[in-house]
Amino acid sequence: MKSLNVGMIGYKFMGRTHSNAWRQVDKFFPVPVKPVLHTVCGRDPKAVKAAAKQLGWQKTATRWQDVVKDPEIDIIDINTANDTHAAIAIAAAKAGKAILCEKPLAMTVREAEAMLAAVKKAGVVHMICHNYRRIPAIAQAKKMIAAGDLGRIFHYRARYLQDWIVNPEFPLVWRLQGKVAGSGAHGDINAHIIDLGRFLVGELDEVCGHLETFIKERPIEGAKGKKGRVTVDDAVITLGRFKNGALCNLEASRFALGRKNHIQIEINGSKGSLVFDFEDMNRLKYYNNADPADRMGYRDILVTEGAHPYAGAWWPPGHIIGYEHTFVHTVFDFLKAVAKGKPVAPTFADGLENQKVLAAIEQSSKTRRWVKI
Ligand SMILES: NC(=O)c1ccc[n+]([C@@H]2O[C@H](COP(=O)([O-])OP(=O)(O)OC[C@H]3O[C@@H](n4cnc5c(N)ncnc54)[C@H](O)[C@@H]3O)[C@@H](O)[C@H]2O)c1
């Protein structure tokens, strides 16, 4: 089988999930090309060597520019903080590499447009890593909605809640700095439920939102006693209307004590409803309004059968899977796209559309008005 060399930039949280995916994918899925964990890149030479050893990469680099230029590399996998996505992706496109980029695609709509233009001009395969699309239960929900099982969609209701910065002494890490992260809970986790809304229901037409920063200053890391300004949102609420007339209601927060990575989605249509809860991610709840009156109620689909998306590649029915598997599914679909030479959704065009929704919500929050996408 033909193999392709991967160059991965950034090796921390997402770097670990992606490394695991590259290592696992051909062991479980019928990949058309075998990925080779060729080079991992990070700025600290000692730390990147340790990461390479732990995560299974053959070589290391300390400058992403060198990886992007390396003629041996076929795929660039971007797992760095948000302020570097555009420069790396545009250079990778110019060098003719296939690109997998973490979300949010960019810092601004303008950056996202430049990234899309670059991959289009170069004709390279590209994908943004909205891995939650590839949870079997979410992919199953998509299948059912596309088949018309829910009828006309009235409501998309989603919340993505975390609680890791409630303590005001939590330091001013990159995710709380606007110049590195772009935004806070908004681009980090609201972006995911916006993407899932676009995936499951359709394009948003207009939005009304409010971004809030509860803790305005935090300790600067490594500068004892000094505080710096928090320049991103801590939480964001959004109302919206999809082009197909469905209503959208989103909440994303890093201030929901007790909620660690809590994603709940409910979709109500004219024929039925679906409910998903990430903490019980192998299940999809389905209410079918055509059920006989004496047995109506939510049924509980354990999405682990061969009939369900991705699930059959893993274990026998009922043997559940987890978070890391969503990245394996993502790279499987990405590798198929690379082999065919065709982009795979979510593409950079999806990343740009997501960025437009994020920007519209920010504008709405500033102007206190509804904003058209
Ligand atoms: N798909 C998801 O669910 C998901 C989850 C978390 C994070 N993310 C996204 O993944 C990206 C990385 O987030 P993370 O949680 O892994 O952050 P992290 O802080 O754990 O890791 C960031 C990595 O980027 C590296 N880095 C930063 N600038 C660099 C540069 N100029 N050159 C080389 N390396 C550089 C850092 O050294 C580090 O290895 C972000 O865009 C984030 O939004 C996606």
The ligand as an ORCA input file, in Angstrom:
! r2SCAN-3c Opt
* xyz 0 1
  N     -11.153     19.634     17.858
  C     -11.266     19.910     19.138
  O     -12.196     19.501     19.806
  C     -10.236     20.774     19.797
  C     -10.005     20.659     21.181
  C      -9.001     21.457     21.745
  C      -8.286     22.337     20.966
  N      -8.565     22.452     19.639
  C      -7.806     23.392     18.788
  O      -6.503     22.859     18.568
  C      -5.527     23.886     18.544
  C      -4.466     23.596     19.600
  O      -5.102     23.531     20.863
  P      -4.514     22.615     22.038
  O      -5.617     22.397     22.999
  O      -3.801     21.441     21.508
  O      -3.476     23.655     22.670
  P      -2.167     23.337     23.507
  O      -1.823     24.589     24.211
  O      -2.364     22.080     24.294
  O      -1.098     23.042     22.361
  C      -0.732     24.039     21.437
  C       0.525     23.581     20.744
  O       0.868     24.544     19.740
  C       2.276     24.746     19.799
  N       2.612     26.010     19.137
  C       2.078     27.239     19.324
  N       2.658     28.118     18.469
  C       3.556     27.414     17.740
  C       4.468     27.740     16.710
  N       4.602     28.996     16.262
  N       5.250     26.744     16.170
  C       5.132     25.477     16.611
  N       4.289     25.100     17.585
  C       3.518     26.057     18.145
  C       2.546     24.714     21.291
  O       3.900     24.571     21.564
  C       1.713     23.463     21.665
  O       2.413     22.273     21.347
  C      -6.280     25.194     18.777
  O      -6.550     25.784     17.542
  C      -7.577     24.754     19.446
  O      -8.661     25.621     19.195
  C      -9.499     21.673     19.050
*
